[in-house]
Amino acid sequence: MNKPQMRFFQKLTEKLNQTVSEKLTQALNHPLRPVLEEKVTSSLREFRELKEFALHPSSSARSLGLLIDGQSSWLGRRFLGAASNWTEPFTVGMGFKVQKVGEDVIEVRLPGTWRNQGEGGVIHSAALAALAEFAVRLYWEHHLDLRHSGVESKRMQVRILSRPVGEMKSVFHLPVGDREAILHRLRAQHHAETETQTLVYDGAGRLVAEVDADWFLSRRLTLGSRETRI
């Protein structure tokens, strides 16, 4: 974030704090004072959380999408697909659509347009790899605070099981127990390596590809930092 943007957020925060203080003072004798205090405090907390995303370039636009998903799943899923155009320019035009964001599963669709096709009209293996990578990365971004953690893919391998034609759907599932074991290693060692497999289905529900990947998760600590959600 550049200096003008930082100054803008600082001034906006100061103004908001001043307004909140004035409103709370006016509401001291109001019969609904407890309700008003709770609503104002909640709004201020949400604003500060949004500001944190803006002040930390390491947190991606997809993280903001996950924040939105907490308020509106419909809007969040649509923002998450569009956000890939901001964070990874090479996916522009691929048309990712987030179908499901769960605690243990992620589903993402890829249209069978000419942009994603290779020779003979089949979906290019690189497009399948990008689709699977997007799904797994989205899963970890759902469970990590990217202001303090990093996610990096080290290897991708695509196995084509049948001819991939038309719309594709990637499904990545990781049981809660396995996820917590990985996060435990990350907390204890500040890094963790893991392998994943994403399944890719066609529009008829047939399994057309398996995408294996190696991942490196890291935890970034800075001076004066406090324990945060991983």
LINCORSUL-V176115 format. One record per pair of residues at least 12 apart in sequence whose ideal C-beta (glycine too) atoms are under 6 Angstrom apart, sorted by the first residue. I is the first residue (numbers start at 1). J is the second residue. D is the distance in whole Angstrom. If there is no record, write none. Layout:
# LINCORSUL-V176115
<<I J D> <I J D>>
This chain:
# LINCORSUL-V176115
<<1 55 6> <9 51 5> <20 40 6> <20 44 6> <56 147 4> <58 146 6> <59 146 4> <59 147 5> <60 87 5> <61 83 4> <61 86 4> <61 87 5> <62 80 6> <62 83 5> <62 141 6> <63 141 6> <63 146 5> <65 79 4> <65 80 4> <65 83 5> <66 142 6> <69 101 6> <77 98 4> <80 98 4> <81 96 5> <81 97 5> <81 98 5> <84 96 5> <93 115 5> <95 111 4> <96 108 6> <96 134 6> <97 109 5> <104 174 6> <104 175 6> <104 176 5> <105 173 5> <106 135 5> <106 138 5> <106 139 5> <106 172 5> <107 171 5> <108 134 6> <108 135 5> <108 170 5> <109 169 5> <110 131 5> <110 168 4> <111 167 6> <112 166 4> <112 167 5> <122 163 6> <122 164 5> <122 165 6> <123 164 4> <123 168 6> <125 158 5> <128 158 5> <128 200 6> <128 209 5> <129 156 5> <129 158 5> <131 170 5> <132 170 5> <132 198 4> <132 211 4> <133 153 6> <135 170 4> <135 172 4> <135 198 6> <136 172 5> <136 196 5> <136 198 6> <137 151 6> <139 172 6> <145 228 5> <145 229 5> <148 220 5> <148 228 5> <149 219 5> <150 218 4> <151 217 6> <152 216 5> <153 213 6> <153 215 6> <154 214 4> <154 216 6> <155 214 4> <156 213 5> <157 212 5> <158 209 6> <158 211 5> <159 210 5> <160 209 5> <161 207 6> <161 208 6> <161 209 6> <162 208 5> <164 208 4> <166 202 6> <166 203 5> <167 203 5> <168 200 5> <169 201 5> <170 198 5> <170 200 5> <171 199 5> <172 198 5> <182 194 5> <183 230 6> <186 217 5> <186 219 6> <186 230 6> <187 230 6> <190 219 4> <191 218 5> <192 217 5> <193 216 6> <194 215 5> <195 214 6> <196 213 5> <197 210 6> <197 212 5> <198 211 5>>
